[in-house]
């Protein structure tokens, strides 16, 4: 599973950890995140993330 980094703030989305702030369970791959998912730190959209 690939990790993705937010270009706005540097937050790293790790599928093995999920995102408890946005109720995303562990094991959720980035491609499977909802289209309206936002960075839990700086609130930018999914499009602002790149493979890390």
trRosetta pair geometry for C-beta under 8 A, 3 or more apart (Angstrom, degrees):
i j d omega theta_ij theta_ji phi_ij phi_ji
1 14 8.0 91 114 -174 117 59
1 15 4.0 -103 166 58 140 138
1 16 6.3 155 68 -45 140 82
1 29 5.8 -136 -137 -105 105 88
2 15 7.6 68 62 -7 41 123
2 29 7.9 58 42 -152 76 95
2 30 6.8 -58 81 10 92 127
2 51 5.5 -36 170 -138 136 99
2 52 7.6 147 171 44 86 67
3 12 5.4 10 172 -179 121 105
3 13 6.5 167 -162 81 67 55
3 14 5.1 -16 -114 -99 105 67
3 15 7.3 -135 -91 1 57 79
3 51 7.6 101 79 -162 50 57
3 52 4.6 -51 101 58 96 114
4 12 7.1 157 81 -156 39 58
4 13 4.6 -5 60 51 93 107
4 30 4.9 89 -14 -103 137 151
4 49 4.2 45 158 167 121 122
4 50 6.6 163 -156 79 81 23
4 51 6.0 -54 -104 -100 72 36
4 52 5.9 153 -131 -7 15 96
5 10 6.4 -22 -171 -150 105 42
5 11 7.2 157 -154 81 56 41
5 12 5.1 -25 -98 -100 75 74
5 13 7.7 -158 -75 16 27 72
5 49 6.5 157 75 -151 29 76
5 50 6.0 -26 60 62 83 77
5 51 7.9 21 16 125 83 14
5 52 4.0 98 -24 -76 105 120
6 9 5.2 4 102 47 127 76
6 10 6.3 -41 68 19 86 12
6 11 4.3 28 14 48 127 87
6 12 7.6 -125 5 -67 78 32
6 13 7.6 93 -41 -23 88 93
6 39 4.7 62 -106 -111 147 139
6 41 7.1 -172 48 51 161 113
6 42 6.5 158 151 37 147 117
6 44 6.3 134 -159 54 114 121
6 48 5.8 32 -153 115 75 105
6 49 5.5 -42 -90 -93 53 80
7 44 7.9 -84 59 97 75 162
7 48 5.1 -127 41 176 96 82
7 49 7.1 -167 -9 -97 82 26
7 50 6.1 63 -54 -2 105 107
8 39 6.5 -159 54 20 126 166
8 42 4.6 -149 118 93 127 153
8 44 4.4 146 -15 -14 153 148
8 48 5.3 13 -24 162 105 145
9 39 6.5 145 32 153 119 149
9 41 4.9 -139 100 104 157 127
9 42 4.0 167 -29 -27 133 132
9 44 7.7 173 -3 6 99 118
11 39 5.3 137 50 -161 144 109
11 40 6.7 173 -160 51 159 79
11 41 4.6 175 -61 14 134 130
11 42 7.1 -161 -8 7 123 95
12 52 5.9 -41 -129 5 104 170
13 19 6.6 -33 -131 -62 95 115
13 30 5.9 107 106 -96 134 102
13 33 7.8 -37 -174 -56 154 148
13 49 6.5 -7 12 -138 126 148
14 17 4.4 53 83 18 107 108
15 18 7.2 33 -163 -70 37 49
15 26 7.8 93 155 -169 53 52
15 27 6.4 27 161 -153 90 15
15 28 6.0 -142 -145 77 83 43
15 29 5.0 3 -117 -101 143 45
15 30 6.5 -95 -68 -32 105 70
16 26 6.3 4 172 -162 37 95
16 27 7.1 36 -119 -73 38 48
17 26 6.1 -59 -162 -112 13 88
18 24 4.6 -171 -172 109 89 80
18 25 5.0 -100 -115 138 152 18
18 26 4.2 -96 -19 -72 116 41
18 27 6.9 -8 -63 23 103 50
18 28 5.5 74 -114 24 87 104
19 22 4.7 7 118 41 119 99
19 23 7.7 -9 95 41 80 22
19 24 3.9 38 46 43 90 118
19 28 7.8 -72 13 62 86 129
19 37 7.7 111 55 -162 156 120
19 40 5.7 -177 -165 -38 113 131
20 23 7.2 31 -161 -84 37 32
20 24 7.6 -99 -58 49 24 65
21 40 3.7 101 67 -137 151 132
22 37 6.1 93 155 -142 158 88
22 38 7.2 167 -92 53 142 66
22 40 5.8 -129 -24 -81 101 101
24 28 5.0 -110 176 51 98 153
24 33 6.4 -13 -121 -117 142 91
24 37 7.1 43 -67 -126 135 131
25 28 5.6 112 68 -32 66 111
28 32 5.4 -130 -169 87 80 116
28 33 6.4 96 145 -76 118 70
29 32 4.7 83 62 10 80 107
29 33 7.9 -119 101 -26 46 76
30 33 5.8 -31 -161 -6 42 114
30 46 7.9 145 -178 -156 91 107
30 49 7.1 -144 -156 117 133 146
33 37 4.2 -53 161 6 114 161
33 46 6.2 172 94 -110 128 131
34 37 4.8 130 63 -40 77 91
35 46 6.9 -111 -156 20 40 145
37 45 8.0 104 83 -156 54 57
37 46 5.3 69 72 -66 92 111
38 43 5.0 12 157 -154 133 51
38 44 6.5 160 -158 75 87 24
38 45 6.0 -51 -107 -96 79 41
38 46 7.4 -97 -91 -42 37 66
39 42 5.0 2 96 52 134 74
39 43 5.9 -87 64 -30 83 11
39 44 4.9 24 10 45 123 74
39 45 8.0 -44 -10 1 86 8
39 48 7.0 -57 -34 74 126 124
39 49 7.6 159 -76 -63 103 104
44 47 8.0 -102 152 62 97 71
44 48 4.1 -11 135 24 132 157
45 48 5.9 115 67 -4 61 98
46 49 6.0 -51 -171 17 50 116
